[in-house]
């Protein structure tokens, strides 16, 4: 999937009149790309459009007009766009009780180890590679960026809805598995 560049970004004066329509489209798009993993974790599989929306909204909220600062946003968000043969997701650890944030995040330490979050595809297991810098030995972030790299054969299997597929987490303190329904698989397969 092609990275975004300055030519893809609408100036705020052009974005504001089309924002509602664009926002509604992205909300509908994300709905078909969101996968819940139990009661504590959700993922949103990103693509070029979801990242473009994120950048446009960041510019709007922070009143960014300077092309150098817009390029900084592009540099920060472009790595979240899936590369060839990949799926890319934002993983959220959802904690509604503010008094328990540290406790829950401490219990989930190591979830980003590269062996705890994966996609099962038939008899294959595709482990998520987490972006570095979102946790330390003593602290785990509630938001992570994770990539799943598929071989050409796995991409073919993923498109075949007769082959079972599920997103899963297997951590000593949290286990969940969610089948990837055909509608979600079709949407995500376009990212390859």
Buried (B, 14 or more C-beta within 10 A) or exposed (E): BEBBEEEBBBEBEEBEEEBEEBEEEBEEBBEEBBBEBBEBBBBBBBBBBBBBBBBBBBBEEEEBEEEEBBEEBBEEBBEBBBEEBBBBBBBBBEBEEEEEEEEBBEBBBBBBEEEBBBBBBEEBEBBBBBBEEBBEEEEBBBEBBBBBBBEEEBBEBBBEBEBEBBBBBBBEEBEBEBBBEEEBBEBBBEBB
